């Protein structure tokens, strides 16, 4: 999407990633997944992301709507296509590849 300040000048709107992380608060993998995805997003995406953490026992209707059968489970809602990844989210290279995130040092 572009934003036009005038007819001759166009500025690219920064891409924003939207994630939902489904967890079971009592699970050690869920605790690690929260820590790991926050660290990943802060490092690789900085201010270009939204992260919603959802405990399946606190919000079972959301888990049902998303057909969650295991936790932790990260869903990239935007940009499309929607993608899912399970586990403790410790492998940053796998997250970059799976969610098609371009990153240059």
PyMOL commands that set and color helices and strands:
alter all, ss='L'
color gray80, all
select helices_A, chain A and resi 28-45+60-65+92-98
alter helices_A, ss='H'
color red, helices_A
select strands_A, chain A and resi 2-6+9-12+17-23+49-55+73-78+83-86
alter strands_A, ss='S'
color yellow, strands_A
deselect
rebuild
show_as cartoon
